[in-house]
Amino acid sequence: MSHLLEVKNLDVKFDTDEGRITAVENISLSVDQGEVLGIVGESGSGKSVTAKSIMKLNPGNTSYNEDAEIILDNENVLQFTSKQDLKKIRGGKVSMIFQEPMASFAPAIKIGAQMVEQLLIHKNINKEEAKSISINMLKRVGIADAEKRFNQYAFELSGGMRQRAMIAMALSTMPKLLLADEPTTALDVTIQAQVINLIKDIIREYQMGVIFITHDLGVIAQVADHVAVMYLGSVVEKGPVNEILKNPKHPYTKGLLQALPDINNLDAPLSPIPGNIPSPLDRPTGCVFRTRCPHHNPEGKDGKIEMKLIEVEPGHWVDQCGIKCGQNG
Amino acid sequence: MGDNLISVNNVSVNFDYQENFISKKQKIHAVNNINIKIKKGSFFGLVGESGSGKTTLGRAILGANKISSGNVIFHDDERDYDLTDMNKQDLKEYRKKAQLIFQDPYAALSPRMTVRDIIAEPLEVMKITNSRQETDERVRDIASKCRLNIEHLRRFPHAFSGGQRQRISIARALVSNPKFIVADESVAALDVSIQADILNLLKQLQTELNLTYLFISHDLSVVAHVCDVVAVMYLGHIVEMGPSRELFKNPKHSYTKALLSSIPSIDPEKRSEAIELKGEIPSALNPPPGCVFKTRCPNPGVDCKGGEIKMSLIEVEPGHWVDQCCAL
């Protein structure tokens, strides 16, 4: 069976005044229907750039490599150039929810009007139908008084409610793929728990594929089926969520887990990953993590080992340099 | 009062609120009747969701918010400062001793000043040092304590990453040699590996410089790791307070329990054990009468639903205080 989404050998580069920046290098991912792929990594690791490439939403100075493919529903998105084609994916087949819902809604247009507008663009329906679909969707995501909220502005809603409205809006066009970019980061834990449960329910109900981007490994453990760990534009480890979190192989994944305060183990020291993430302008050659790797092997340290994912267990892929380092500690 | 640094006695903070110029003036009850004692050398944690009043309380203790009733006493070695009864001279003295570290290291540092000037500014404003040479010495001293590279002092903030910027903010807060630091969500904007680094730095500086912290955070696992004593706030009230290990191992209040269960577990096999709280935190304009948590409480009693139980902390174990509505 072919995947709902398949990203193959994707490089994303930005042309800036300071030179050409490699934001994402040689990424391959796939998402099936009804499956949640979690992408974790620190800021600057290229998580959002990867997601935005799927909708071709990256800015004008972006260049993709020739042999990259982003196959969504048997069509290569990267070949789309006409507005007509792009419209099909942006908001049609693919929807996106963002971290900060206040910044994503237009502040001076009522929420209902924004929901109706996008439905009219993507679906062949009239205003009345669009309104009733929108109100039903607002009810579905657990907004009380949906009719009232429909006629309100984004600033009149609380943070949690705004995020629910955002989800309702993203889902009302019935996309096949949902891109969720840090959707719970700005929320309080109790509201985060509500939103996570809502997203899980909806995935089950509509059987859509989801890419869930977050820096929080706890959230990943709660929602994802598969995980890809990104560092400086490269995937360093990927596999089933259980494997990655319980049996991590790459020193970066291990480092992330050790830096996380665990409420069930208060005696464990918090060990930060030494050093800072390098600037994408001087991206290390060879293994990207070698400048901060605590267990480096001599060849990897000199940058002599190329980045390449190797399957260590069925479905569990680890960068080859990381496997060597992982054995050291 | 020998070993307390800060005593907060029955403090309430209200704000006036008027929706528009013809509507009636209302009061926002941001912080209600808070009593806490912060011991010298302790790492006191304050947790709660947004809108629970933790920042307002922190600012009130620093004298940055007006206290509507009650008082805050700062017990210095030679004398006590009463925050509600302070003249300008006292306030200046107090500012040297109590400092604030902010949440967002991107917004907190002026982009047009060099790192050296940013760190030196408190010394100059408070007229602590007498010569430029002395200032430079102190700046260099605190910068190296905060693990900043001395050569970086001539650069501007834009050249630094989030973690380095946060270290600059910490150096700036510590340069006047304060005894008490309010760290308001100081690691919330950072990546986990940098967060661990900053937390370790704060701990290390605490022993090195004899600091007392009020650590405000919404992240319970962070608080559990660094704090000795924790107070949980909800809608302007402290609902539970105690030594952090005891409190996290043996939470009594339903809100604390719900908060703890809402932390996403790192174990993929432990999914959805969260006690899901319905709805959201009510408005502080008209807080519910009686127990403020009753509108969201997963297991309210009959009395507390009717709002007949007043908010009041009861000591259930030595040092472990719980609001009586849930303690009974």
Contacts between the chains, C-beta under 8 A, distances in Angstrom:
chain1	res1	chain2	res2	distance
A	42	B	191	4.1
A	42	B	192	7.6
A	42	B	193	6.8
A	42	B	194	7.9
A	43	B	162	7.4
A	43	B	191	5.8
A	158	B	280	5.5
A	159	B	50	7.2
A	160	B	280	5.6
A	161	B	280	7.3
A	188	B	49	3.9
A	188	B	50	5.8
A	188	B	218	6.1
A	189	B	49	7.4
A	189	B	218	7.0
A	189	B	219	7.9
A	189	B	220	7.2
A	189	B	259	6.1
A	189	B	262	4.2
A	189	B	263	6.1
A	190	B	49	6.5
A	190	B	258	6.3
A	190	B	259	6.6
A	190	B	262	5.0
A	190	B	276	7.9
A	190	B	277	4.6
A	191	B	49	7.7
A	191	B	280	6.7
A	192	B	262	6.8
A	192	B	264	7.4
A	193	B	261	8.0
A	193	B	262	4.2
A	193	B	264	7.6
A	193	B	274	4.3
A	193	B	276	5.9
A	193	B	277	7.8
A	194	B	276	6.2
A	194	B	277	7.6
A	196	B	264	7.1
A	197	B	272	6.6
A	197	B	274	7.6
A	197	B	276	6.6
A	200	B	272	7.8
A	215	B	191	6.1
A	215	B	192	6.8
A	216	B	192	8.0
A	216	B	264	6.8
A	217	B	192	7.7
A	217	B	266	5.8
A	218	B	263	6.6
A	218	B	264	3.4
A	218	B	265	6.3
A	218	B	266	5.2
A	219	B	264	4.9
A	221	B	264	6.4
A	221	B	265	6.2
A	221	B	266	5.1
A	221	B	267	6.2
A	221	B	268	4.5
A	221	B	271	7.8
A	222	B	264	4.5
A	222	B	265	7.1
A	222	B	268	7.7
A	222	B	271	5.8
A	222	B	272	7.5
A	224	B	268	7.9
A	241	B	268	4.7
A	242	B	268	5.0
A	242	B	269	7.2
A	245	B	266	6.2
A	245	B	267	7.3
A	245	B	268	5.9
A	246	B	267	7.8
A	246	B	268	7.8
A	255	B	193	6.3
A	256	B	192	6.2
A	256	B	193	6.6
A	257	B	266	7.4
A	259	B	192	4.7
A	259	B	193	4.2
A	259	B	195	7.1
A	259	B	196	4.1
A	260	B	192	5.5
A	260	B	196	7.9
A	260	B	221	7.8
A	260	B	266	6.7
A	261	B	196	7.5
A	261	B	199	7.8
A	261	B	219	7.8
A	261	B	221	4.2
A	261	B	222	5.2
A	261	B	224	7.0
A	261	B	225	4.3
A	262	B	221	6.6
A	262	B	266	6.6
A	263	B	220	6.4
A	263	B	221	4.3
A	263	B	224	5.1
A	263	B	248	6.5
A	263	B	260	7.1
A	263	B	263	6.0
A	266	B	224	5.7
A	266	B	225	6.1
A	266	B	245	6.7
A	266	B	248	7.5
A	270	B	196	3.9
A	270	B	199	5.7
A	270	B	200	6.1
A	270	B	225	6.3
A	271	B	196	6.4
A	272	B	193	4.9
A	272	B	194	6.7
A	272	B	195	7.9
A	272	B	196	4.0
A	272	B	197	3.7
A	272	B	200	6.8
A	273	B	193	4.0
A	276	B	161	5.3
A	276	B	163	6.8
A	276	B	164	7.3
A	277	B	161	7.3
